[in-house]
Amino acid sequence: MNPLNDAEVRVLGTLIEKQYATPDYYPMTENAVRLGANQKNNRNPVTNLSEEEVREALDSLQRKRLCGMFREHGARAPKYRQFFDREFKLESPAANVMAVLMLRGPQTLGEIRARVESMNHRFASLQEALAVVQTLISLAPHPLATQLERQPGEREVRYAHLLAGTPAPIVRVEEKSELESRVEALEAEVRDLRAAVEGLRKALGG
């Protein structure tokens, strides 16, 4: 598959995310896609794609069989849905992981695990998240993800999508978004610990 440009990655990731996060508003109009692509939360980097850029991205993705346009009876505007999961035969957890990588950039396993929850999927453990990531890395004949080399000062490895080609090494800068992602990962771990404590309490008759 030919590499996607940044606008195509953002638009396709948005379609995947919204399919699972807000199914009542999916498929999406061109304007809804633009608003979703340019939203300020859950995006890194934040973009300001124009109507023309979004339209060109949607047209290109259709030619690549990664999305399709539909006209609903009585609707004023056509709507779009993604075919990415169908094209690569991905189950929903793998599609969710790809959406996170496409919309948020390189991620650690903890960040991936925490952020797929916004798409109504929950990994039971980091090992379960890793298994899905590894299927994307080993997908033949076209791997969709890769493990990045650990950068100086980083404690965990990160993973990135390959839809735009092999990513260049990225030195992570500690920003508010990074701190937020760590909080999300810690909150997921706390939920697991609480569930384990509750299970132990019940087992002990407490």
DRENDO-1510 file (C-alpha; in Angstrom, 1 decimal, always signed):
<recs>
REC; n; res; u; v; w
REC; 1; MET; +0.0; +0.0; +0.0 .
REC; 2; ASN; +1.2; +3.5; -0.9 .
REC; 3; PRO; +2.0; +5.6; +2.2 .
REC; 4; LEU; -0.8; +7.9; +3.4 .
REC; 5; ASN; -0.1; +11.6; +3.9 .
REC; 6; ASP; -0.8; +13.3; +7.2 .
REC; 7; ALA; -4.3; +14.5; +6.3 .
REC; 8; GLU; -5.3; +11.0; +5.1 .
REC; 9; VAL; -4.0; +9.5; +8.4 .
REC; 10; ARG; -5.9; +12.0; +10.5 .
REC; 11; VAL; -9.2; +11.6; +8.5 .
REC; 12; LEU; -9.0; +7.8; +8.5 .
REC; 13; GLY; -8.2; +7.7; +12.2 .
REC; 14; THR; -11.1; +9.9; +12.9 .
REC; 15; LEU; -13.5; +7.7; +11.0 .
REC; 16; ILE; -12.3; +4.6; +12.9 .
REC; 17; GLU; -12.5; +6.4; +16.2 .
REC; 18; LYS; -16.0; +7.8; +15.8 .
REC; 19; GLN; -17.3; +4.4; +14.5 .
REC; 20; TYR; -16.6; +2.9; +17.9 .
REC; 21; ALA; -16.8; +6.0; +20.2 .
REC; 22; THR; -20.0; +7.6; +18.9 .
REC; 23; PRO; -21.8; +4.9; +16.7 .
REC; 24; ASP; -25.0; +6.9; +16.8 .
REC; 25; TYR; -23.3; +9.6; +14.7 .
REC; 26; TYR; -21.7; +7.3; +12.3 .
REC; 27; PRO; -21.3; +7.3; +9.2 .
REC; 28; MET; -20.1; +10.9; +9.1 .
REC; 29; THR; -20.7; +13.8; +6.9 .
REC; 30; GLU; -17.6; +15.6; +5.5 .
REC; 31; ASN; -18.1; +18.5; +7.9 .
REC; 32; ALA; -18.3; +16.1; +10.9 .
REC; 33; VAL; -15.1; +14.4; +9.7 .
REC; 34; ARG; -13.4; +17.8; +9.6 .
REC; 35; LEU; -14.6; +18.8; +13.1 .
REC; 36; GLY; -13.5; +15.4; +14.4 .
REC; 37; ALA; -10.1; +15.6; +12.8 .
REC; 38; ASN; -9.5; +19.1; +14.1 .
REC; 39; GLN; -10.8; +18.6; +17.7 .
REC; 40; LYS; -8.4; +19.7; +20.4 .
REC; 41; ASN; -8.8; +16.7; +22.8 .
REC; 42; ASN; -7.3; +13.3; +22.1 .
REC; 43; ARG; -5.2; +14.6; +19.2 .
REC; 44; ASN; -1.5; +15.0; +18.8 .
REC; 45; PRO; -0.7; +17.1; +17.1 .
REC; 46; VAL; -3.8; +19.3; +16.9 .
REC; 47; THR; -4.6; +20.2; +13.3 .
REC; 48; ASN; -6.6; +22.7; +11.4 .
REC; 49; LEU; -7.5; +20.9; +8.2 .
REC; 50; SER; -9.5; +23.0; +5.7 .
REC; 51; GLU; -12.6; +21.7; +4.0 .
REC; 52; GLU; -10.6; +21.2; +0.8 .
REC; 53; GLU; -7.9; +19.2; +2.6 .
REC; 54; VAL; -10.5; +17.0; +4.2 .
REC; 55; ARG; -12.3; +16.5; +0.9 .
REC; 56; GLU; -9.1; +15.6; -0.9 .
REC; 57; ALA; -8.2; +13.2; +1.8 .
REC; 58; LEU; -11.6; +11.5; +1.6 .
REC; 59; ASP; -11.4; +11.3; -2.2 .
REC; 60; SER; -7.9; +9.7; -2.0 .
REC; 61; LEU; -9.0; +7.2; +0.7 .
REC; 62; GLN; -11.9; +6.1; -1.4 .
REC; 63; ARG; -9.5; +5.5; -4.3 .
REC; 64; LYS; -7.3; +3.4; -2.0 .
REC; 65; ARG; -10.4; +1.5; -0.8 .
REC; 66; LEU; -10.0; +2.6; +2.7 .
REC; 67; CYS; -13.3; +4.5; +3.0 .
REC; 68; GLY; -16.5; +4.9; +1.1 .
REC; 69; MET; -19.2; +7.5; +0.5 .
REC; 70; PHE; -23.0; +6.8; +0.9 .
REC; 71; ARG; -26.1; +8.8; +0.3 .
REC; 72; GLU; -28.9; +8.2; +2.7 .
REC; 73; HIS; -32.4; +8.7; +1.5 .
REC; 74; GLY; -33.5; +12.3; +2.3 .
REC; 75; ALA; -30.2; +13.3; +3.6 .
REC; 76; ARG; -28.7; +16.6; +2.4 .
REC; 77; ALA; -25.1; +15.6; +2.5 .
REC; 78; PRO; -23.3; +12.3; +1.7 .
REC; 79; LYS; -21.7; +10.4; +4.5 .
REC; 80; TYR; -18.5; +8.4; +4.8 .
REC; 81; ARG; -17.5; +5.2; +6.5 .
REC; 82; GLN; -14.1; +3.6; +6.9 .
REC; 83; PHE; -13.2; +0.3; +5.2 .
REC; 84; PHE; -9.7; +0.1; +6.8 .
REC; 85; ASP; -10.6; -2.8; +9.1 .
REC; 86; ARG; -12.2; -4.7; +6.2 .
REC; 87; GLU; -9.3; -4.1; +3.9 .
REC; 88; PHE; -6.8; -5.5; +6.4 .
REC; 89; LYS; -9.1; -8.0; +8.1 .
REC; 90; LEU; -8.8; -6.4; +11.5 .
REC; 91; GLU; -10.9; -7.2; +14.6 .
REC; 92; SER; -12.2; -4.2; +16.4 .
REC; 93; PRO; -9.5; -4.1; +19.2 .
REC; 94; ALA; -6.8; -3.9; +16.5 .
REC; 95; ALA; -8.7; -1.2; +14.7 .
REC; 96; ASN; -9.0; +0.7; +18.0 .
REC; 97; VAL; -5.3; +0.5; +18.6 .
REC; 98; MET; -4.5; +1.8; +15.1 .
REC; 99; ALA; -6.9; +4.7; +15.6 .
REC; 100; VAL; -5.0; +5.7; +18.8 .
REC; 101; LEU; -1.7; +5.5; +17.0 .
REC; 102; MET; -3.0; +7.5; +14.1 .
REC; 103; LEU; -4.6; +10.2; +16.2 .
REC; 104; ARG; -2.2; +10.5; +19.1 .
REC; 105; GLY; +1.2; +9.5; +17.6 .
REC; 106; PRO; +3.6; +7.0; +19.2 .
REC; 107; GLN; +2.3; +5.4; +22.4 .
REC; 108; THR; +3.4; +3.2; +25.2 .
REC; 109; LEU; +1.3; +0.1; +26.0 .
REC; 110; GLY; -0.1; +1.8; +29.0 .
REC; 111; GLU; -1.2; +4.7; +26.9 .
REC; 112; ILE; -2.7; +2.5; +24.3 .
REC; 113; ARG; -4.6; +0.5; +26.9 .
REC; 114; ALA; -6.0; +3.6; +28.6 .
REC; 115; ARG; -7.0; +5.4; +25.4 .
REC; 116; VAL; -8.9; +2.6; +23.6 .
REC; 117; GLU; -11.4; +2.8; +26.4 .
REC; 118; SER; -12.8; +6.0; +24.8 .
REC; 119; MET; -13.8; +3.7; +21.9 .
REC; 120; ASN; -15.7; +1.4; +24.2 .
REC; 121; HIS; -13.0; -1.4; +24.4 .
REC; 122; ARG; -11.1; -2.4; +27.5 .
REC; 123; PHE; -8.0; -4.5; +27.5 .
REC; 124; ALA; -8.0; -6.7; +30.6 .
REC; 125; SER; -4.2; -6.3; +30.9 .
REC; 126; LEU; -1.1; -4.9; +29.3 .
REC; 127; GLN; -0.3; -8.3; +28.0 .
REC; 128; GLU; -3.6; -8.4; +26.2 .
REC; 129; ALA; -2.9; -5.0; +24.7 .
REC; 130; LEU; +0.6; -6.2; +23.7 .
REC; 131; ALA; -0.8; -9.2; +21.9 .
REC; 132; VAL; -2.9; -7.0; +19.7 .
REC; 133; VAL; +0.0; -4.7; +19.0 .
REC; 134; GLN; +2.1; -7.7; +18.0 .
REC; 135; THR; -0.5; -8.8; +15.6 .
REC; 136; LEU; -0.3; -5.4; +13.9 .
REC; 137; ILE; +3.5; -5.6; +13.8 .
REC; 138; SER; +3.6; -9.1; +12.3 .
REC; 139; LEU; +0.7; -8.6; +9.9 .
REC; 140; ALA; +1.6; -10.0; +6.4 .
REC; 141; PRO; +2.3; -8.9; +3.8 .
REC; 142; HIS; +2.1; -5.3; +5.1 .
REC; 143; PRO; +2.8; -4.7; +8.8 .
REC; 144; LEU; +0.7; -1.8; +10.2 .
REC; 145; ALA; +2.8; -1.0; +13.3 .
REC; 146; THR; +6.3; -1.0; +14.6 .
REC; 147; GLN; +8.1; -0.8; +17.9 .
REC; 148; LEU; +10.3; +2.3; +18.2 .
REC; 149; GLU; +13.8; +2.3; +19.7 .
REC; 150; ARG; +13.8; +3.5; +23.3 .
REC; 151; GLN; +14.9; +7.1; +23.5 .
REC; 152; PRO; +17.3; +8.4; +26.2 .
REC; 153; GLY; +15.4; +9.0; +29.4 .
REC; 154; GLU; +12.4; +6.9; +28.4 .
REC; 155; ARG; +11.4; +4.0; +30.6 .
REC; 156; GLU; +9.0; +2.3; +28.3 .
REC; 157; VAL; +9.1; +1.5; +24.6 .
REC; 158; ARG; +6.6; +3.1; +22.3 .
REC; 159; TYR; +4.7; +1.9; +19.2 .
REC; 160; ALA; +3.8; +3.7; +16.0 .
REC; 161; HIS; +1.7; +3.0; +12.9 .
REC; 162; LEU; +3.4; +2.5; +9.5 .
REC; 163; LEU; +0.6; +4.0; +7.3 .
REC; 164; ALA; +2.7; +7.0; +6.5 .
REC; 165; GLY; +5.9; +5.0; +6.0 .
REC; 166; THR; +8.7; +4.2; +8.5 .
REC; 167; PRO; +8.6; +6.9; +11.3 .
REC; 168; ALA; +11.7; +8.8; +12.0 .
REC; 169; PRO; +13.0; +8.7; +15.6 .
REC; 170; ILE; +11.1; +11.1; +17.7 .
REC; 171; VAL; +12.5; +12.6; +20.9 .
REC; 172; ARG; +9.6; +12.9; +23.3 .
REC; 173; VAL; +9.1; +16.3; +25.0 .
REC; 174; GLU; +7.5; +16.2; +28.4 .
REC; 175; GLU; +4.3; +18.2; +28.0 .
REC; 176; LYS; +1.0; +18.4; +29.6 .
REC; 177; SER; -0.4; +15.9; +27.1 .
REC; 178; GLU; +2.3; +13.4; +28.2 .
REC; 179; LEU; +1.4; +13.9; +31.9 .
REC; 180; GLU; -2.2; +13.4; +31.1 .
REC; 181; SER; -1.5; +10.2; +29.3 .
REC; 182; ARG; +0.5; +8.9; +32.3 .
REC; 183; VAL; -2.5; +9.7; +34.6 .
REC; 184; GLU; -4.8; +7.8; +32.2 .
REC; 185; ALA; -2.5; +4.8; +32.4 .
REC; 186; LEU; -2.3; +5.0; +36.2 .
REC; 187; GLU; -6.1; +5.3; +36.5 .
REC; 188; ALA; -6.4; +2.1; +34.5 .
REC; 189; GLU; -4.0; +0.3; +36.8 .
REC; 190; VAL; -5.9; +1.6; +39.9 .
REC; 191; ARG; -9.2; +0.2; +38.5 .
REC; 192; ASP; -7.5; -3.2; +38.1 .
REC; 193; LEU; -6.2; -3.1; +41.7 .
REC; 194; ARG; -9.6; -2.1; +43.1 .
REC; 195; ALA; -11.2; -4.9; +41.2 .
REC; 196; ALA; -8.6; -7.4; +42.6 .
REC; 197; VAL; -9.1; -6.1; +46.1 .
REC; 198; GLU; -12.8; -6.4; +45.8 .
REC; 199; GLY; -12.5; -9.9; +44.5 .
REC; 200; LEU; -10.2; -10.9; +47.4 .
REC; 201; ARG; -12.6; -9.3; +49.9 .
REC; 202; LYS; -15.5; -11.4; +48.6 .
REC; 203; ALA; -13.3; -14.5; +48.6 .
REC; 204; LEU; -12.5; -13.9; +52.3 .
REC; 205; GLY; -16.1; -13.4; +53.1 .
REC; 206; GLY; -15.7; -9.7; +53.8 .
</recs>
